[in-house]
Amino acid sequence: QVQLVESGGGLVQAGGSLRLSCAASGSIFASINALGWYRQAPGKQRELVARITSGGSTAYADSVKGRFTISRDNAKNTVYLQMNSLKPEDTAVYYCNAVYYGLISWGQGTQVTVSS
């Protein structure tokens, strides 16, 4: 299993920005097939926010397109989620996800709260 640790969550005002980080196992980071960010709001199921493959291809949920950007830095063994123009509806616990040769790993999550 891939070890994942999220950070960067917090409280921000609507319209503000926040960058989440997810540190993954350094020895296999470059070999991870895909890294993603999911979120789960109170009373709702976990949903995909953004994904990035080992080849650099990205995909985003319609609700965050144009506002969020996912990227990865192999030198730092870290995947990022840059969140701009935040809305109260973005409030959720954000989870890092990794797919490594069929194995799925999850981080513990980081809380993002957007105030109006």
C-alpha positions in Angstrom: 0.0 0.0 0.0 1.1 3.5 -0.8 1.6 5.8 2.2 -0.2 9.2 1.8 -0.2 12.2 4.1 -2.3 15.3 3.3 -1.7 18.8 4.5 -2.7 22.4 3.7 -6.3 22.4 4.7 -7.8 25.3 6.7 -10.4 28.0 6.8 -10.6 30.5 4.0 -13.0 33.2 2.8 -15.1 32.7 -0.3 -13.1 33.8 -3.3 -9.8 32.9 -1.7 -7.2 30.3 -2.5 -5.7 27.3 -0.8 -3.1 24.7 -1.9 -3.3 21.2 -0.6 -0.4 18.8 -0.6 -0.1 15.1 -0.5 3.2 13.5 0.3 3.5 9.9 -1.0 6.0 7.1 -0.6 9.2 8.4 -2.1 10.6 5.1 -3.3 7.7 4.4 -5.6 6.2 7.9 -6.3 7.2 8.0 -10.0 5.7 4.6 -10.5 2.3 5.5 -9.1 -0.1 5.2 -12.0 -2.5 7.9 -10.9 -2.9 10.4 -8.0 -6.1 12.1 -7.2 -8.1 14.3 -4.9 -11.5 13.4 -3.6 -13.7 15.3 -1.2 -16.6 14.4 1.1 -18.9 17.0 2.5 -21.2 16.3 5.5 -24.1 14.1 4.5 -22.7 13.4 1.1 -20.7 10.6 -0.4 -17.1 11.0 -1.4 -16.6 12.4 -4.9 -13.7 12.8 -7.3 -12.3 16.3 -7.6 -9.2 15.9 -9.8 -6.8 13.2 -11.0 -3.4 13.1 -12.6 -1.7 10.1 -14.2 1.9 9.2 -14.3 2.0 10.5 -17.8 0.7 13.9 -16.7 -2.8 13.7 -18.0 -5.4 15.5 -15.8 -9.1 15.3 -15.3 -11.4 17.4 -13.2 -14.9 17.4 -11.8 -17.2 19.8 -13.7 -17.8 21.7 -10.5 -14.1 22.7 -10.2 -13.0 23.1 -13.8 -11.3 26.4 -14.3 -10.8 26.9 -10.5 -8.7 23.9 -9.3 -5.4 22.6 -10.7 -3.8 19.3 -9.9 0.0 18.9 -10.3 2.8 16.6 -9.2 6.4 17.1 -8.3 8.3 13.9 -8.5 11.4 15.5 -6.9 9.3 16.2 -3.7 7.2 13.0 -4.0 4.2 15.3 -3.7 0.9 15.9 -5.5 -0.8 19.3 -5.1 -4.3 20.7 -5.5 -4.3 24.4 -6.1 -7.8 25.7 -5.3 -8.8 29.2 -6.5 -12.0 31.1 -6.3 -13.2 28.9 -3.5 -16.9 28.7 -2.8 -18.7 27.6 0.4 -19.9 24.5 -1.5 -16.2 23.4 -1.7 -16.2 22.9 2.1 -15.4 19.2 2.7 -12.7 16.9 3.9 -10.3 16.4 1.1 -8.6 13.0 0.6 -5.5 12.1 -1.4 -5.8 8.9 -3.5 -3.2 6.8 -5.2 -3.5 3.9 -7.6 -0.4 1.7 -7.8 -0.5 -1.4 -10.0 -4.1 -2.1 -9.0 -3.7 -1.2 -5.3 -5.7 1.7 -4.0 -4.5 3.9 -1.1 -6.1 6.8 0.8 -4.7 9.5 3.0 -6.4 10.5 6.3 -7.9 13.7 4.9 -7.6 17.4 5.5 -10.4 19.7 6.3 -11.2 22.6 4.0 -13.7 25.1 5.2 -14.8 28.1 3.0 -16.8 30.8 4.7 -19.2 33.1 3.0 
